[in-house]
């Protein structure tokens, strides 16, 4: 019996994404990822680095509008945090003005976004996305990038402020409708260093966080491999990025290969080879057509398109 995910995969495999299917990620978040799962209790700091980029996230505090008390949140993590971040980025990108871009409604707007993407809105899943929105809103973020001659650190938060508006629905049940005001610095960072990918693929991979990260990384990395060349990335270099929770090197390689094959199902134009020592990357088109691979401010990000799958040697 075909599932909704099967039908979604057919669309990704045979139908190019439209403008509503494209989402963007900051280039650092396409190389250095949020934790795959919730950190241990009391662990409120997370650092990861990859290549010439580094990400440091520290959990912050958020006002509970019901008790008027500040509550320490967690470091954002898991598939829900990635979908929540996509919702924030999508609002910034699709807003009709800068002022609108900086004010992200997190109540009905979030539910509409999840409904459009075919994600369960209520129950455990919806609560987890809401929780990760709160974690993202409170988090303090440091982005680092460097070259041989220059290094730069950006200290930022996604949210500058959050307003909680008290409303009542038709059944007179009290609701909080928060509105997040995105920081100018984060909005600028998204538009200056954004990477496009297919939101349908993230939805299809939802629940397999490692595969979501591999897909996002490949969507960033493969179009940047020079034509008629290839790049070998060793498993030892991949493990710090994709191996959270897997200490043994052999077990990591098996877990990575399994997640890679799933990620590549949703990136049909990507070209990679699995070798004994690592992953070989070949120049590949972006999963997003060139006319859609633009930031909202007109900056072209990637190009191209023939097709292929994983090749194992």
C-alpha positions as CSV (number, residue, x, y, z in Angstrom):
1,X,0.0,0.0,0.0
2,X,1.4,3.4,-1.0
3,X,1.9,5.9,1.7
4,X,1.9,9.7,1.7
5,X,5.7,9.5,1.9
6,X,5.8,7.3,-1.2
7,X,3.7,9.8,-3.2
8,X,5.9,12.6,-1.9
9,X,9.0,10.7,-3.0
10,X,7.6,10.3,-6.5
11,X,7.1,14.0,-6.7
12,X,10.7,14.7,-5.7
13,X,12.0,12.1,-8.1
14,X,10.0,13.2,-11.2
15,X,8.7,16.8,-10.6
16,X,11.1,19.7,-10.2
17,X,10.3,21.8,-7.1
18,X,8.2,24.9,-7.5
19,X,8.9,28.2,-5.7
20,X,6.7,27.1,-2.7
21,X,8.9,24.0,-2.3
22,X,12.2,25.8,-2.0
23,X,13.6,26.6,1.4
24,X,17.0,28.0,2.5
25,X,19.5,27.3,5.2
26,X,22.5,29.4,6.4
27,X,25.7,28.1,5.0
28,X,27.1,27.3,8.4
29,X,24.0,25.3,9.3
30,X,24.6,23.3,6.1
31,X,28.0,22.2,7.5
32,X,27.6,22.3,11.2
33,X,24.4,20.8,12.5
34,X,22.2,21.0,15.6
35,X,22.3,17.9,17.9
36,X,20.6,14.9,16.4
37,X,18.8,14.3,19.7
38,X,18.1,16.1,22.9
39,X,21.3,16.6,25.0
40,X,21.7,15.0,28.4
41,X,20.0,16.8,31.3
42,X,22.0,19.8,32.4
43,X,24.0,20.0,29.2
44,X,23.2,23.5,27.8
45,X,26.1,24.1,25.4
46,X,26.8,22.5,22.1
47,X,29.8,23.1,19.7
48,X,30.5,21.5,16.3
49,X,32.9,22.4,13.5
50,X,33.4,21.2,10.0
51,X,35.9,22.4,7.4
52,X,36.2,26.1,7.8
53,X,33.1,26.7,9.7
54,X,32.1,26.3,13.4
55,X,28.8,26.6,15.3
56,X,28.4,27.2,19.1
57,X,24.8,27.1,20.6
58,X,24.1,27.9,24.2
59,X,20.6,27.3,25.6
60,X,18.9,30.5,26.8
61,X,15.9,31.4,29.0
62,X,12.3,32.0,27.9
63,X,9.5,33.7,29.7
64,X,6.5,31.5,30.5
65,X,3.6,33.7,29.9
66,X,1.3,31.6,32.2
67,X,3.5,31.9,35.3
68,X,5.5,35.0,34.4
69,X,8.7,33.1,35.3
70,X,11.8,32.6,33.2
71,X,12.5,29.0,32.2
72,X,15.8,27.7,31.0
73,X,15.3,26.0,27.7
74,X,17.3,23.2,26.0
75,X,19.7,23.4,23.0
76,X,17.5,23.0,19.9
77,X,17.8,19.4,18.6
78,X,16.3,16.7,16.4
79,X,14.1,16.7,13.3
80,X,11.6,19.1,14.8
81,X,14.2,21.8,15.4
82,X,15.2,21.6,11.7
83,X,11.6,21.9,10.5
84,X,11.0,24.8,13.0
85,X,14.1,26.6,11.6
86,X,12.9,26.0,8.1
87,X,9.6,27.7,9.0
88,X,11.4,30.7,10.4
89,X,13.7,30.9,7.4
90,X,10.8,30.6,5.0
91,X,8.9,33.4,6.6
92,X,12.0,35.7,6.3
93,X,12.4,34.8,2.7
94,X,8.8,35.1,1.6
95,X,7.9,38.2,3.4
96,X,6.8,41.2,1.3
97,X,8.9,43.7,3.3
98,X,11.8,43.8,5.7
99,X,9.5,44.7,8.7
100,X,7.2,41.8,7.9
101,X,10.2,39.5,7.5
102,X,11.4,40.3,11.0
103,X,8.1,39.4,12.7
104,X,7.4,35.7,12.5
105,X,3.9,34.6,13.8
106,X,4.3,31.3,15.6
107,X,0.7,30.3,16.2
108,X,-1.6,29.9,13.2
109,X,1.2,30.6,10.9
110,X,3.2,27.6,12.2
111,X,0.1,25.4,12.0
112,X,-0.5,26.5,8.4
113,X,3.1,25.8,7.5
114,X,3.0,22.3,9.0
115,X,-0.4,21.6,7.3
116,X,0.9,22.6,3.9
117,X,4.0,20.4,4.3
118,X,1.8,17.4,5.3
119,X,3.2,17.2,8.8
120,X,1.0,16.2,11.8
121,X,-0.1,19.3,13.5
122,X,-1.5,18.0,16.8
123,X,-0.4,15.5,19.4
124,X,3.2,14.7,20.2
125,X,4.6,15.8,16.9
126,X,3.1,19.3,17.0
127,X,4.1,19.8,20.6
128,X,7.7,18.8,19.8
129,X,7.9,21.4,16.9
130,X,6.5,24.0,19.3
131,X,9.0,23.1,22.0
132,X,11.9,23.4,19.5
133,X,10.6,26.8,18.3
134,X,10.9,27.9,21.9
135,X,14.4,26.4,22.2
136,X,15.5,28.3,19.0
137,X,13.9,31.5,20.2
138,X,15.9,31.4,23.4
139,X,19.2,30.1,22.1
140,X,22.4,32.1,21.8
141,X,24.4,31.4,18.6
142,X,28.0,32.0,17.6
143,X,29.0,31.4,13.9
144,X,32.6,31.2,13.0
145,X,34.1,31.0,9.5
146,X,37.7,31.4,8.4
147,X,40.2,31.2,5.5
148,X,44.0,31.0,5.4
149,X,44.1,34.8,5.7
150,X,41.0,35.8,7.6
151,X,38.6,34.6,10.4
152,X,35.3,36.0,11.4
153,X,33.0,35.4,14.4
154,X,29.3,36.4,14.4
155,X,27.5,36.5,17.7
156,X,23.7,36.4,17.3
157,X,20.4,35.1,18.3
158,X,17.6,34.1,16.0
159,X,15.1,36.1,18.1
160,X,15.5,39.6,19.3
161,X,12.1,39.5,21.1
162,X,9.0,37.4,21.6
163,X,5.5,38.8,22.2
164,X,2.9,36.6,23.7
165,X,-0.7,37.5,22.7
166,X,-3.6,36.1,24.7
167,X,-6.5,34.9,22.5
168,X,-9.5,32.6,22.8
169,X,-10.8,30.2,20.3
170,X,-14.4,29.3,19.5
171,X,-14.6,26.9,22.4
172,X,-13.3,29.7,24.8
173,X,-10.1,27.8,25.3
174,X,-7.2,30.2,26.1
175,X,-4.4,30.2,23.6
176,X,-1.0,32.0,23.5
177,X,-0.1,33.2,20.0
178,X,3.6,34.2,20.2
179,X,5.2,36.4,17.6
180,X,9.0,36.2,17.2
181,X,10.9,39.2,16.2
182,X,13.9,38.0,14.3
183,X,17.2,39.7,14.9
184,X,18.4,42.0,12.1
185,X,21.8,40.2,12.2
186,X,20.2,36.7,11.7
187,X,18.0,38.0,8.8
188,X,21.1,39.5,7.2
189,X,23.1,36.3,7.6
190,X,20.3,34.3,5.9
191,X,20.2,36.5,2.9
192,X,24.0,36.8,2.5
193,X,25.0,33.2,3.0
194,X,21.9,31.0,2.2
195,X,21.9,27.6,0.6
196,X,18.7,26.4,-1.3
197,X,17.2,22.9,-1.0
198,X,13.9,21.2,-1.5
199,X,11.6,21.4,1.4
200,X,9.8,18.3,0.2
201,X,12.9,16.3,0.9
202,X,13.2,17.5,4.4
203,X,9.6,16.6,5.0
204,X,10.2,13.1,3.5
205,X,13.2,12.6,5.7
206,X,11.5,13.9,8.8
207,X,12.2,11.6,11.8
208,X,15.5,10.4,10.3
209,X,17.6,13.4,11.5
210,X,21.0,12.1,10.4
211,X,19.7,11.6,6.8
212,X,18.2,15.2,6.9
213,X,21.6,16.5,7.8
214,X,23.4,14.5,5.1
215,X,20.9,15.7,2.5
216,X,21.3,19.3,3.5
217,X,25.1,19.0,3.5
218,X,25.2,17.4,0.1
219,X,22.8,20.0,-1.3
220,X,25.4,22.6,-0.2
221,X,28.6,20.6,-1.0
222,X,28.0,18.8,-4.3
223,X,27.3,21.9,-6.5
224,X,30.6,23.4,-5.2
225,X,32.7,20.4,-6.4
226,X,34.6,21.6,-9.5
227,X,33.4,20.1,-12.8
228,X,35.3,17.0,-14.0
229,X,36.9,16.5,-10.6
230,X,36.0,14.7,-7.4
231,X,36.7,15.1,-3.7
232,X,37.2,12.3,-1.1
233,X,35.9,13.1,2.4
234,X,37.2,10.5,4.9
235,X,34.9,8.8,7.4
236,X,37.2,10.1,10.2
237,X,36.3,13.6,9.1
238,X,32.6,12.8,8.7
239,X,32.2,11.2,12.1
240,X,32.4,14.4,14.2
241,X,29.6,15.9,12.1
242,X,27.3,13.0,11.5
243,X,28.3,10.5,14.2
244,X,26.7,11.9,17.3
245,X,25.9,9.1,19.7
246,X,28.0,6.5,17.8
247,X,31.4,6.0,19.4
248,X,32.6,2.9,17.5
249,X,34.1,3.8,14.0
250,X,32.7,0.7,12.3
251,X,29.2,1.3,13.7
252,X,29.3,4.9,12.5
253,X,30.2,3.9,9.0
254,X,27.3,1.5,8.9
255,X,24.9,4.1,10.3
256,X,26.2,6.7,7.9
257,X,25.8,4.5,4.9
258,X,22.3,3.7,5.8
259,X,21.4,7.3,6.3
260,X,23.2,8.3,3.1
261,X,21.2,5.9,1.0
262,X,18.0,7.3,2.4
263,X,19.2,10.9,1.9
264,X,20.1,10.2,-1.7
265,X,16.6,8.8,-2.5
266,X,15.5,12.4,-2.0
267,X,18.4,14.0,-4.0
268,X,18.0,12.2,-7.3
269,X,20.5,14.5,-9.2
270,X,23.2,14.0,-6.6
271,X,26.4,11.9,-7.4
272,X,28.4,10.3,-4.7
273,X,30.5,7.1,-4.3
274,X,31.0,5.1,-1.1
275,X,34.5,3.9,-0.8
276,X,36.5,2.0,1.9
277,X,38.0,5.1,3.4
278,X,35.1,7.6,2.9
279,X,32.7,9.3,0.6
280,X,33.7,10.5,-2.8
281,X,31.8,13.6,-4.0
282,X,31.3,14.5,-7.7
283,X,30.0,17.7,-9.1
284,X,26.2,17.6,-9.1
285,X,23.4,20.1,-9.8
286,X,21.6,21.7,-6.9
287,X,18.4,19.9,-6.0
288,X,16.7,23.3,-6.8
289,X,16.6,24.6,-10.4
290,X,18.7,27.7,-11.1
291,X,15.8,30.0,-11.6
292,X,14.6,29.2,-8.1
293,X,18.1,28.9,-6.5
294,X,18.1,32.5,-5.4
295,X,17.8,34.3,-2.2
296,X,14.8,36.7,-1.9
297,X,17.2,39.4,-2.8
298,X,18.2,38.0,-6.1
299,X,21.6,36.4,-5.3
300,X,22.1,33.2,-7.4
301,X,23.2,30.3,-5.2
302,X,23.6,27.2,-7.5
303,X,22.9,25.8,-10.9
304,X,22.4,22.9,-13.2
305,X,20.5,19.5,-13.4
306,X,21.1,15.7,-15.2
307,X,20.6,12.9,-12.7
308,X,21.9,10.0,-10.6
309,X,22.0,7.8,-7.4
310,X,24.5,6.4,-5.0
311,X,27.3,4.3,-6.6
312,X,29.1,1.9,-4.3
313,X,32.5,0.6,-4.9
